[in-house]
């Protein structure tokens, strides 16, 4: 039995603030995130408030499964739950500073600490075109080490205009988590990670509530 008193629980999920159309006709919208609209309605039998949600699968903190790739076959619901939880290595790429305003590649030599079969979570403080990105050789190394899953914060999945990392990981049934936050609040190099997708058949990606259990 896991005693949660021995762990700090860190929320790694971005908060989503949808546009909300209320039953009184009032419309509230904060301007973020993209393509998330909620309509409030009254469920007639018991007069309770409920909501319709209109959105897409790639907003906020989400995990992409094999079927996100045109040649992928299995959807997230086909993958075992063990894929989405387990020991995770935190790799901080703050040292890969942008050069000339452009992010630098993460190489295979940057992945020496990665153990076979674990989850890998990468972070950097950079954004946009200044983010480090995963090189093709690094992606192949992650596949060779048979990692369970990859998660990123401030990291480009691959170089702009390329799909090589998506090809390498998704076609080998290694899910990719995008939109993680708060990895910088973790002080341990390894934590226990949980990020479960919704069990919806045939969707290519799912929103997740990602958390880390960090030993105290």
Secondary structure, 3 states (H helix, E strand, C coil): CCCHHHEEEEECCCCCCCEEECCCCCEECCCCCCCCEEEEEEECCCCEEEEEEECCCCCCCEEECHHHCCCCCCCHHHCCHHHHEEEEEEEECCCCCCECCECCEECHHHHCCCCCCCEEEEECCCCHHHCEEECHHHHHHHHHCCCCEEEEECEECCCCCCCHHHHHHHCCCCEEEECCCCHHHCCCCEEEEECCECCCCCCCEEEECCEEEEEC
